[in-house]
Amino acid sequence: MPQVSALIRLMRPHQWVKNGFVFVGLIFGHAWRDAGLVTSALLAFAAFCLLSSAVYVVNDCIDREQDRHHPEKRRRPLASGAVSMRAALALAAVCLVAGLGLAFAASRAPWLFVLYLLLQVLYNAGAKHIVVLDVFIIAAGFMLRILAGTVGIGIPPTHWLLLCGLMLTLFLGFAKRRAELEVLVDDSAIHRRVLEHYSRNLLDQFIGISATGTVVSYALYTVSAETIALHGTRWLVATVPFVLYGLLRYLYLLHRQGGGGDPAREVLTDPHLLGALAGWALLVVALLAF
């Protein structure tokens, strides 16, 4: 049982919340009543969970020696020795084959999942060491999730949906880099090489730009004539306070509570973020459904 528990932790199931971007198209495309589309979205979600877990496992295999010197990452199953390399690679292979199998069986655009894997290869091959580009590649992975839940299941994506998704994921990516800078004890600490090219002030500017872009693009989306005609309501603007509160709460956690390093964990553990997300989702569904 300890071995099974360690293998599950190695897959990082708490990170699967990021794959929730797959369902955005169902909500804003008014497709949640279509059982076929819902099933397709669920399969796309499962495929991304398996593929992202395969990537996490491979990354941990590559970084295990470096992780052993990190104050938090040394507790990971591979770095701590709880899981062997052989078991980890076998798990990664199973997740990869199962994820691609689901993608090719259920998606209209399986190339999106292949492109996601190629992006991860590019990232780990050296792009993760290139300042700014590293975060854009992370954001691109989220954009592929949105496309898999729209184009991949037969729902046309809107430019607003893609714009809001891009700005939000850039915000989370730069906030993550800002949090990583905070855990560096001294210049000799083992850390991401790209952090040498970032500074707190620079990242604060990037975070401010992307946070502003997120709020403004989403607010403009809610009041645009195209949105009102599509959804049949002028009141989607009432969801803006939830988005704004969530972003400001995240900034508070980042700057005052030592958070921001793991967006998925923050969303799942902070009651304010959970409340903002739940309030936003419930109000959006209520407005669009009724």
Secondary structure, DSSP 8 states (H G I E B T S, - for coil): -HHHHHHHHHT-GGGGGGGGGGGHHHHHTT-TT-HHHHHHHHHHHHHHHHHHHHHHHHHHHHHHHHHTTSTTGGGSHHHHTSS-HHHHHHHHHHHHHHHHHHHHHH-S-THHHHHHHHHHHHHHHTGGGSTTHHHHHHHHHHHHHHHHTTGGGT----HHHHHHHHHHHHHHHHHHHHHHHHT--STTS---GGGGG--HHHHHHHHHHHHHHHHHHHHHHHHSHHHHHHHS-SGGGGGHHHHHHHHHHHHHHHHHSS--S-HHHHHHH-HHHHHHHHHHHHHHHHHHH-
